[in-house]
Amino acid sequence: MFREMVSSEAVVRKNPKTLEMARIDERERPLVQQLFGSDPATMAEAARIIEEKFQPDGFDINMGCPVYNIVSNFNGAFLIKEPEHASAIIKAVKDAVSVPVSVKTRLGWEDDREILEFVKVVEDAGADLVTIHGRTKTQGYTGKANWERVGEARKNTSLPLLVNGDIVSPETAKQAMEQSGADGVLIGRGALGNPWIFRRIETYLSDGTLLPEPTIEERFATMISHAENHAARYNGSLVKLRKHLPWYVKGFPHLRDLRAKLVRVSTVDDLKDTLYVSFP
């Protein structure tokens, strides 16, 4: 599992909220902590601090996030435009830690062929693995992921490579693997409200068996389990979980009213009442 990214500057400042985000529950392992930042020395020090405190199984450097607040500060996908700077960051982090270091990036800033050279930079700097999202920064999350272009980049590196983008089902995982020649898939938004996706993809890729989609009853049971775990971590509140709950019933047109109610629940009891009043 690749962890959500944390700010290297915040880690170095010992920001309590950021350090809490980097804390590891042993049940999560193996776990890779993602970092973002633009200064090689700060990135290296942040990685050193996190390794010393939490011992993640690896680090991932974010060189692909397209969000304005990230790229405007010369982080994330901006680094595709600065290959020498990107290389310095990778080398600094590699020198600072004892675990593998990977890089997540995109096809380019505007030109989706930029990755053909950038992937060589990532390898030459000493990264142990690269993940490529099949869109440019300017595309953001619009349009369709270009897995074939990822495949062209695959030919330019000997690094283990994961393909990312638009992988939302066993079938799309197989298509992405075939078109990219990647060694594996990295799933992001496809897992929202859909924790079954991992087992279904793994089974389909291993023996071609397409496991059935979960039933409504299974979805509800998992939502409650998710909420109970979340409440245990956040003092009983589900406020932070609200935006995730509707994903569990995405694609069910007759559940529109339920989705509207899910974004207003505050406790596990609220959630149970909402689910079982709607579906007694």
C-alpha positions in Angstrom: 0.0 0.0 0.0 1.2 3.5 -0.9 0.4 6.0 1.8 -1.0 9.5 1.1 1.6 12.1 0.5 3.0 14.3 3.3 4.8 17.5 3.0 8.6 17.2 3.5 8.8 20.7 4.9 6.0 19.9 7.5 7.9 16.8 8.6 11.1 18.7 9.1 9.3 21.3 11.1 7.9 18.4 13.2 4.3 19.4 12.6 2.2 17.1 14.9 -0.6 16.6 12.3 1.8 15.7 9.6 3.7 13.3 11.8 0.4 11.7 12.9 -0.4 11.1 9.2 2.9 9.2 8.9 2.3 7.0 11.9 2.0 3.3 10.9 -0.4 0.7 12.2 1.5 -2.5 12.0 -1.5 -4.2 10.2 -0.9 -1.9 7.2 2.5 -3.4 6.3 4.1 -3.6 3.8 3.6 0.2 3.5 5.3 2.9 1.4 5.2 6.5 2.6 4.8 9.1 -0.1 6.6 12.5 0.2 6.4 15.7 -1.7 8.7 18.6 -1.8 11.0 20.6 -4.0 14.2 20.9 -1.9 16.6 17.9 -2.1 18.0 18.5 1.4 14.6 18.9 3.0 13.2 15.8 1.2 16.2 13.8 2.4 15.8 15.0 6.0 12.1 14.3 6.0 12.7 10.8 4.8 15.4 10.3 7.4 13.0 11.5 10.2 10.1 9.3 9.0 12.3 6.2 8.7 13.8 6.7 12.1 10.3 7.2 13.8 8.1 4.9 11.8 10.2 2.5 9.7 8.1 2.4 6.5 8.9 -0.3 4.1 9.8 2.2 1.4 9.4 5.8 0.2 7.6 7.1 -2.9 8.5 10.6 -4.2 5.5 12.4 -5.7 6.4 13.9 -9.1 2.9 13.6 -10.6 0.3 15.5 -8.5 -1.4 18.1 -10.8 -3.1 20.1 -8.0 -2.5 23.8 -8.2 -1.4 24.2 -4.6 1.3 21.5 -5.2 2.7 22.5 -8.6 2.6 26.2 -7.8 5.2 25.6 -5.1 7.4 23.6 -7.6 6.3 20.2 -6.2 4.5 17.2 -7.8 4.2 17.2 -11.5 6.2 20.5 -11.8 9.3 18.4 -11.4 8.8 16.8 -14.8 9.8 20.2 -16.2 13.0 20.2 -14.1 14.7 16.8 -14.7 18.0 17.8 -13.1 16.2 19.0 -10.0 14.1 15.9 -10.0 17.3 13.8 -10.2 18.9 15.6 -7.3 15.8 15.0 -5.1 15.8 11.2 -5.9 19.6 10.9 -5.2 19.2 12.8 -1.9 16.4 10.7 -0.6 18.2 7.5 -1.7 21.3 8.5 0.2 19.2 9.3 3.3 17.4 6.1 3.8 18.0 2.3 3.9 14.7 1.2 2.2 13.7 1.3 -1.5 12.7 4.6 -3.1 10.2 4.8 -5.9 8.8 7.7 -8.0 5.3 8.4 -9.1 4.9 10.6 -12.1 2.8 11.4 -15.2 3.3 11.3 -19.0 4.4 14.9 -19.0 3.4 18.5 -18.3 1.6 19.2 -21.5 3.3 16.8 -24.0 2.6 13.2 -23.2 5.9 12.2 -24.8 8.0 13.9 -22.1 7.9 10.7 -20.1 10.0 8.9 -22.7 13.1 10.9 -21.5 12.0 11.6 -17.9 11.7 7.9 -17.1 15.4 7.6 -18.0 16.2 10.4 -15.5 14.3 8.6 -12.8 16.3 5.4 -13.4 19.7 7.1 -13.7 19.1 8.9 -10.4 18.8 5.5 -8.6 15.1 5.0 -8.1 14.0 1.4 -7.4 10.6 1.5 -9.1 8.5 4.0 -11.1 4.8 4.4 -11.4 3.4 6.3 -14.4 -0.1 7.8 -14.5 -1.3 7.8 -18.0 -2.2 11.5 -18.3 -0.3 14.8 -18.4 -0.4 17.5 -15.7 -2.6 19.7 -17.9 -5.1 16.9 -18.3 -5.5 16.5 -14.6 -8.0 13.7 -14.2 -9.9 14.5 -17.5 -9.8 12.5 -20.7 -8.6 8.9 -20.9 -5.4 7.4 -19.5 -3.0 6.6 -22.3 -1.7 3.2 -21.3 0.0 2.7 -24.7 2.2 5.8 -24.1 3.1 4.2 -20.7 4.2 1.2 -22.7 6.5 3.3 -24.8 8.1 4.6 -21.6 8.3 1.0 -20.4 10.8 0.3 -23.3 13.1 3.0 -22.1 13.7 1.7 -18.6 14.7 -1.5 -16.9 13.0 -0.4 -13.6 10.0 -2.3 -12.3 7.0 -0.2 -13.5 3.5 0.2 -12.3 0.7 1.6 -14.5 -1.9 3.9 -13.0 -5.0 5.7 -14.2 -8.5 4.6 -15.1 -8.0 1.2 -13.5 -11.5 0.6 -12.0 -12.2 -3.1 -12.6 -10.5 -6.4 -13.3 -11.0 -5.9 -17.0 -9.4 -2.5 -17.1 -6.5 -3.8 -15.0 -5.8 -6.5 -17.6 -6.1 -4.0 -20.5 -3.7 -1.6 -18.8 -1.2 -4.3 -18.2 -1.4 -5.6 -21.8 -1.2 -2.1 -23.4 1.6 -0.8 -21.1 3.7 -3.9 -20.5 3.8 -2.9 -16.9 4.8 -5.2 -14.0 1.7 -4.3 -12.0 -1.1 -1.8 -11.5 -1.4 1.0 -9.0 -5.0 1.7 -8.0 -6.2 5.0 -6.6 -9.7 6.4 -7.2 -10.8 3.0 -8.4 -10.7 1.8 -4.8 -13.0 4.5 -3.4 -15.9 2.7 -1.9 -14.6 -0.5 -3.6 -12.2 -2.4 -1.4 -13.1 -5.6 -3.2 -11.3 -4.3 -6.3 -8.0 -5.7 -5.2 -9.1 -9.3 -4.7 -11.2 -9.2 -7.9 -8.2 -7.9 -10.0 -5.7 -10.3 -8.4 -8.0 -13.2 -9.1 -8.7 -12.2 -12.7 -5.1 -11.6 -13.5 -4.0 -14.9 -12.0 -6.5 -17.3 -13.4 -9.1 -15.3 -15.4 -11.9 -15.8 -12.9 -14.2 -12.8 -12.7 -15.5 -12.7 -9.1 -19.0 -11.2 -8.8 -19.6 -7.6 -7.7 -20.5 -7.3 -4.0 -24.2 -7.3 -3.1 -25.9 -4.3 -1.5 -25.9 -6.2 1.8 -22.1 -6.7 1.5 -21.6 -3.1 0.7 -23.6 -2.0 3.7 -21.7 -4.4 6.1 -18.4 -3.0 4.8 -19.6 0.6 5.1 -20.4 -0.1 8.8 -17.1 -1.8 9.4 -15.3 1.1 7.8 -17.2 3.6 9.9 -16.5 1.7 13.1 -12.8 1.7 12.4 -12.9 5.4 11.4 -14.9 6.3 14.6 -12.4 4.5 16.8 -9.6 6.7 15.3 -11.5 10.0 15.3 -13.2 10.0 18.7 -16.5 8.6 17.4 -17.0 11.2 14.6 -17.6 10.3 11.0 -17.4 13.8 9.6 -14.1 13.1 7.8 -15.7 9.9 6.3 -18.7 11.6 4.8 -17.2 12.2 1.4 -16.2 8.6 1.1 -19.5 6.9 2.0 -21.4 7.7 -1.2 -18.8 5.9 -3.2 -20.0 2.6 -1.8 -23.3 3.0 -3.6 -22.0 4.8 -6.8 -23.7 3.6 -9.9 -26.9 2.5 -8.2 -29.5 5.0 -9.7 -32.3 4.0 -7.2 -30.0 5.0 -4.3 -29.8 8.7 -5.1 -31.7 9.7 -2.0 -29.4 7.5 0.2 -26.3 9.1 -1.2 -27.6 12.5 -0.2 -28.2 11.3 3.3 -24.8 9.7 3.7 -22.9 13.0 3.4 -24.8 14.2 6.6 -24.1 11.3 9.0 -22.0 12.1 12.1 -21.9 8.8 14.0 -22.0 5.1 13.4 -25.5 5.0 14.8 -26.5 7.7 12.3 -25.1 5.5 9.5 -26.9 2.4 10.6 -30.2 4.3 10.9 -29.7 5.8 7.5 -28.9 2.5 5.9 -31.5 0.3 7.5 -34.3 2.9 7.4 -33.7 3.1 3.7 -33.4 -0.7 3.4 -35.1 -2.3 6.3 
